[in-house]
Amino acid sequence: MNVCVHNKTSYKRPCRPCPFCSTMQAHLSRHLLGRHKNEPEIAEVLLLPKGQQINALSLLRKKGIYEHNKQVLIGDGAGQLQRARCKKVSTDESKSVKICGQCKGVFDRRYISRHRKLCTRDAGKPDISLLSFKALSQSQVPTDGKFCENVVSKLRDDECGLVIRSDRLIQHVGMHYYKTSPKKDRKLVMAHMRRLGNLLIQFRTSSNNSSLTGEDMLHRRNFTALTEALDVVCQKGDESGESK
């Protein structure tokens, strides 16, 4: 008689970052209720019914992952990106991961639409990719409000879109166009911002310096590089038939 033996792979519970002390915890809920019971947010959780406690702790778990990924992306780069339904995110996978605009949960792009239907937070805020989140964090421009919801979140995640999201000057110019536009024409504002984004990309190329910002284009010492970049961008616009 032949006996088929199945080798059971041992499951290892993934460690999650604590939203209060940033330590990685395999039993995060137990850690939160034990070590951080004096925190105001935890005190409120303890007063909730069991079902609501689970939802509240889930939001705290997502908050910890969100803050952890923020530090990895814009901090010293140490650590591994994480998402809510997977232990870790590789560098290549980060391009297909999005952040829920409602609960700040980090999910695969293919799952985010299903999550939105189940999300318990207030609807209305747009989802953003991890790459866009990194760029927005670098610009230090507030990511809430109608301008971000209707304009910035609609930009493509291409080179120009990421440059726009990471540059403070371009975003402030776009915000000015949006606020002063009577019809709040999203496409027109985005077109203005993309022109500035393409100009900044060419300005960096002409200067051979990828760290230059929109504010650097206004410095007198960079006038020559700016005129060269303008000539190239305008020439490309003429060749493609775009109006500059």
C-alpha positions, 0 to 999 in steps of 0.5 A: 500500500502506497501512503501519500505524505503531504508536507505542510508548509509552516505559516509564519504570521507577517510582522506589521509596523506599530503606528505608535512605536514603529516596531514590527509586531507579529501580533499587532492587535495584542501589542496595541491593546497591551502596550499602548492601552493608554493612547487616546485612540486605543482607549476609544477602541476598548469602549467599542463592541467586539465587531467595531473593535476589529474594524478600528484595529484594522484601520490602525494597522493600515495607518502603521503600514502607511507611515512605514511605507512613507518612511521607506519612500521619503526617508533613509530608504531602509526597510521593506515596503508593505501592503495590507494583504501581503507581507512585503512589496518588492521594488518592481511590485511597488509600481502596481500598488495603490494607496486607498484615499479613504483608509490609507490602506496599501493594496495591489492595483488589481484589488483596490476596486474590490476594496473600495466597495468594502472600505468603511471610511468616507468616500470621495478621496482618490486612490494614488500609486506608491510612486505618486505618493513618494512624489507628492511627499517630496513636493510638501504640498497638501494632498487633500482638497479639491485641487489634489482630488480633481487635478493631481490625482488624475495625472498619469504616472509617467515621467512628466506626471511624477515630476509634476507631483514632486515639484512644489513650484509647478503644483503651486502654479497649477493650484493658482490656475485651478483656483482662478479658473471660473469653470475649474477646467481640469484638463486646461490646468493639467495641460499647463502643468504638463508643459511646465513639467516637460520644461523642467525635464528638459531643463534638467537634461540641459543642465545635466543635473537631475536634482534641479527644481522648478524654482531653480529655473527662475534663478538668473544663473540658470538663464542659459540652460532655461533658454536652451530647454525652452528652444528644445521644448518648443521645437518638439511642440512644433514637430508634434503640432502642439500649440505652445 
